[in-house]
């Protein structure tokens, strides 16, 4: 329930991976609440893990930054990054959740944000590259995308910022046949009437 600081460098990244490729392990799991602590991950590489990064329910932190990092070779056909809700009533301060300048590539998995619209979390996805990811279509269509989440129309909730990202060569394979393929990108469910995404490719 504390903070976390991972501080690699562009030419010396911190690597998280399983030594045993036949029994892949879990990566970092953020749990419990500590509104004074921060999560800051810079220049890390996550590969060959069941779930590299997850945030359990009520994970409150002062802020979250994941930047200049890579998520690759995650093959669970489930969320590589899973972010659950942080309960609104217990922590009213806005939590900046910044995901920027990362590479999410060559995975059979996606990013699942339980609630992209939240009272006390301001999500920011900027300048990332999502490429060569695939997903098998055995659940609802919206969930079979590189980024998936719930988005509602409550005006009091913080809007997500999604700008200057690249999404290319991401696919969904249908469970009936690998020959039926759809492009994959952002999947949203909920009551929101509008989603603003600027300058993405």
WOWO-V648728 format. One line per field, one symbol per residue. phi: phi as a letter, one per 30 degrees, with the letter a starting at -180 (. if undefined). A space follows every 50 residues. Layout:
BEGIN
phi = ???
END
This chain:
BEGIN
phi = .ccbbcbdbecaddccacdcddbdcddcccbicadccbcbcbhbbcbhbd bdbbbdeicebdabbbbhbbbbhcbchbddbbcddcedddbdddcdccbb hcccbhccabcccebdcbdbbcdbcbicbcbhcbbcdbbeeddcbebbac bccdddddddcbbhccbbhcbccdddaddcbcdbaccbbkcdcbbcbchc b
END
